[in-house]
Each structure stands twice: as structure tokens, then as C-alpha cells.
Amino acid sequence: MKTGKLGRQLIQKWEGYHTALPDGSCEAYLDRVAVPPVWTIGFGCTEGVHKGMVMSRKEAEAFLDKEIVQTEQEVAQVLRVELNQNQYDALISIAYNLKGGIRKAPTLMKHINNQDWEAASKAFMLYTGAGKKKIKGLVNRRADEVKLFNLVPKKELQKESKTLTFVARVWRGLAAFGSTFVAADALDVGKSYIDWIKDFSSNNKYLIIAGVVGMVYAIYKYIEHRKYQAQLEAE
């Protein structure tokens, strides 16, 4: 996989563009939050960076792309399962941030490779410090990464939304057909509607149970459908 637009934007958001100069270029700075401190430039790039290094914004963007590719290669060495685009982008963001690579987050990778998404979401928050000190900025960044990790990709939302729309339409069609059939059958046998329902209920218990289960399932799917629709509209 390749890092998507949301992943790259997340990295840029939290790495920032440092240290910006008046002409739009940037100059290397010593990141003292890192343990040990490391010379950094542009969007959190560190490879080969030294004191006094200066580069243009365009060069910084290219440097960022290069380090993202390196991060993708590191992740590929330990990732054993297929992720959706948002999960992958969130993973690349934290791996990019953990200087030394994603191997510094063994608990996170264990849960991801076990496809335990809930545990993986919580594991992001294990990596919020530099040394033994918790950094507020890292806490907020991890929260953003978790949000992206759990965000269903738009293409999947659209696919699921279409599926649920189809299910809802089929259910409404069956319900309309069933109501018509029941009414017609009750009239045909000359019974009152209530009497017919009583007879039908006593002779078709399992069918009624199946119908109730189906109705509950349909309601659940409808709620899910509305949730997906809300996410789509938000995007």
C-alpha cells in the first residue's frame, strides 16, 4: 500500500514546517523533545540532517515524500494483515513519528496483526512520551491518529451505504407483500382479521420468530445505514 492524502496531511499537520525562514525556505533545528535530541528540518525529517542545513519548501516536500516511502518499507516488514486506507495512513503517521521505526511499537503491531482493532486503537496511546515524560502534543497527535484509524474510508462507506439501501428496500417490499397477502387470505377464508392472526400465530410459531429476528436485524441495519450516511455527509 501507499500512504494516502489523509495520512500525508496528518503527518504534515503534526510535524509542522520547521524552521521556516522569511523567504519560505527552512533551516535545520535541534529537536530537544526527542531522546536523544536530533537535528530536524522541514516536516520532521531527520535523515542526514545537520546543523546549518537549509532547503526550499519544494525540497522539504520532496524530503517528506522520501521519508514516508522509507516508513512504508519499514511498516511492510512487520505488517502481516490487510488494512483499509485510513488504518494504513494512521499507522504510517505514528511510524513516521517514532524515530527508529514502527518496531518501537510492538504492542500496537501485535494487536493490528491480530486484527484486534479495539485493542489497537487503545495501543496508539501507549506512545505519547519522550523518555519517561508524557508530551501533550503527542497525546493529541495519537488521538488524531486513532480517529483516522477508526474512520471508515469513503469508498467503503459508499459501498456499505448502497448495500444497506438495497436491504432496506427489499425489506419494505417484503413487508408490503406480506401485509397484502395476510389481508387477502383473511378475507378469503371468511374469518375476522384477528381470528386469522390467532390461527396463523399458533400454526407458524417458527416463521413468526424468524420474522421478528429479521425485523430486529433490519432495524439494526437501518441504524447502521444512517450512521454511514452521516459520515459520508460529514466528509
C-alpha angles and dihedrals in degrees: 000000000000128000111263132219095270092051094050091046091051092052092048092047095055101033092049124196110285140222096358117197127205092258093056096258124112137232130213117259134188109252102215093179089069117085105254100020113253135196108250137181141182112351099001094298115160110163110116092349117149140175113289095020114147129186139171123253089254091052090048090053090051091047089052092052090050093052091045089056090050089050091051089053091051091050092048089060093061105025111101103171138057116260131192117246096263093048090050094048092051090050092050090050094056092041090052090051095048100078103212093044141265090303084081087070104057095152092054092048092048092057093043093050088049088051090235095147096177093053090044091054090054092045092063087071092060089076104062103112145076107221105324094331120100112223118211092211090056091048089055092045092052089050089055091048092050090050090053092043090057097040111108109231115253094243091054091046090053092047093048092044091054091048093050091046088055092048091050092050093049090049092051090049093051091047092052092047092047093051092050092047094049093049093047094047092049092053092045095057092046095239128131115259091247093050091049091052091051092051092044092049094051093048099041107040096142092047090053092048089051089049093052091048089049091050093051090048091050091051090050091050091048090055090049089049092055090049092053090046090053091051091049092051090048091055 
